[in-house]
Amino acid sequence: MFDFQNEDWHTTDIDVDSLWIINKRDSSGKHSNIYHGNFVPQIPYQMIKRYTKTNDIVLDIFSGSGTTLFECEKLNRNFIGTDINSELVNYVNSKMESTTSIKFYNNYCDNTDTENFKRIVSHNLDQLNSEKVDLLLSHPPYWNIIKFTNDPNDLSNINDMNEFIDRFIVSMSNGLLFLKKGGYFVVVAGDIYRNSEVIPLGFYLMYAIKKQFKCKMKGIIVKNIEGNRGKIGANGIWKYRALKSDYYLFKHEYIFVFKKEW
Ligand SMILES: C[S@@+](CC[C@H](N)C(=O)[O-])C[C@H]1O[C@@H](n2cnc3c(N)ncnc32)[C@H](O)[C@@H]1O
């Protein structure tokens, strides 16, 4: 939680508003934005800073291109991550080769494979002399809009949406096993267009979590990125297409914050 003793609440950069307009993605340090489907570093930065303290452990079950890990390094938090993309895991680990300031374990692992996930994360926690993590971050694929790998257990390869949601809940259930009671967990999700209509995927995932796990909902943050690369320079054509048809341009995503009650 926010450290009132060591930080001035008047001047902290922690954003307590529920609408975040982010003008530019943070590209400092190790962030290189090579991965289509990554989140802006400002998201893990805010969550880590608000809900953990120095030397705490952050678990990111869809660690991707290492955005959360790099923020953990910046903020001096230890890290455990899993991702099903082995090449990416190796790439991220190679960027961390010379890091000694934090302990981190970024694992090639299918987070829906309960036995293997438990074995790996338990082992990482043993190395950290801990039984639980202090914060869980989860940024799953937005169903199948971006195919991340060819692995059939990759959530982005599931074609039926209800099956996707069920498998996502398995991932969350596995991750939550390791979150301390009273710890916070954060799901970053977006909506999608399919067959000429909006599918409110973010809300479906949020509802599935509330139904499945004993938790309190602490925040629904809407994040809007102004400099969305896919739309830069083509603003005119996108606006034209939206007006010509009957839809709106997606720029936002949701950050759902929950507190685990068990
Ligand atoms: C939206 S991306 C996460 C991006 C990450 N937040 C970042 O900033 O780079 C989703 C990630 O989930 C991974 N993934 C999909 N299914 C998985 C599974 N069953 N177990 C572990 N990782 C999985 C994909 O490889 C992809 O890297």
The ligand as an SDF file (V2000), in Angstrom:
LIG
                    3D

 27 29  0  0  0  0  0  0  0  0999 V2000
   -1.6470   -9.0080  -23.9040 C   0  0  0  0  0  0  0  0  0  0  0  0
   -0.1520   -9.9040  -23.8830 S   0  0  0  0  0  0  0  0  0  0  0  0
    0.6560   -9.3740  -22.4120 C   0  0  0  0  0  0  0  0  0  0  0  0
    1.6280   -8.2850  -22.7240 C   0  0  0  0  0  0  0  0  0  0  0  0
    2.4200   -7.7700  -21.5390 C   0  0  0  0  0  0  0  0  0  0  0  0
    1.5740   -7.1060  -20.5640 N   0  0  0  0  0  0  0  0  0  0  0  0
    3.4680   -6.7930  -22.0430 C   0  0  0  0  0  0  0  0  0  0  0  0
    3.3950   -5.5960  -21.7180 O   0  0  0  0  0  0  0  0  0  0  0  0
    4.3320   -7.2160  -22.8340 O   0  0  0  0  0  0  0  0  0  0  0  0
   -0.7200  -11.5010  -23.4920 C   0  0  0  0  0  0  0  0  0  0  0  0
    0.3740  -12.5200  -23.3060 C   0  0  0  0  0  0  0  0  0  0  0  0
   -0.2420  -13.7250  -22.8560 O   0  0  0  0  0  0  0  0  0  0  0  0
    0.5740  -14.7980  -23.2730 C   0  0  0  0  0  0  0  0  0  0  0  0
   -0.2350  -16.0200  -23.0970 N   0  0  0  0  0  0  0  0  0  0  0  0
   -1.3190  -16.4370  -23.7750 C   0  0  0  0  0  0  0  0  0  0  0  0
   -1.7910  -17.6000  -23.2980 N   0  0  0  0  0  0  0  0  0  0  0  0
   -1.0010  -17.9340  -22.2340 C   0  0  0  0  0  0  0  0  0  0  0  0
   -0.9890  -19.0140  -21.3130 C   0  0  0  0  0  0  0  0  0  0  0  0
   -1.8670  -20.0010  -21.3730 N   0  0  0  0  0  0  0  0  0  0  0  0
   -0.0200  -19.0150  -20.3540 N   0  0  0  0  0  0  0  0  0  0  0  0
    0.8900  -18.0230  -20.2680 C   0  0  0  0  0  0  0  0  0  0  0  0
    0.9240  -16.9650  -21.1330 N   0  0  0  0  0  0  0  0  0  0  0  0
   -0.0040  -16.9120  -22.0920 C   0  0  0  0  0  0  0  0  0  0  0  0
    0.9590  -14.4310  -24.6930 C   0  0  0  0  0  0  0  0  0  0  0  0
    2.1170  -15.0860  -25.1170 O   0  0  0  0  0  0  0  0  0  0  0  0
    1.1540  -12.9010  -24.5460 C   0  0  0  0  0  0  0  0  0  0  0  0
    2.5170  -12.6060  -24.3490 O   0  0  0  0  0  0  0  0  0  0  0  0
  1  2  1  0
  2  3  1  0
  2 10  1  0
  3  4  1  0
  4  5  1  0
  5  6  1  0
  5  7  1  0
  7  8  2  0
  7  9  1  0
 10 11  1  0
 11 12  1  0
 11 26  1  0
 12 13  1  0
 13 14  1  0
 13 24  1  0
 14 15  1  0
 14 23  1  0
 15 16  2  0
 16 17  1  0
 17 18  1  0
 17 23  2  0
 18 19  1  0
 18 20  2  0
 20 21  1  0
 21 22  2  0
 22 23  1  0
 24 25  1  0
 24 26  1  0
 26 27  1  0
M  CHG  2   2   1   9  -1
M  END
$$$$
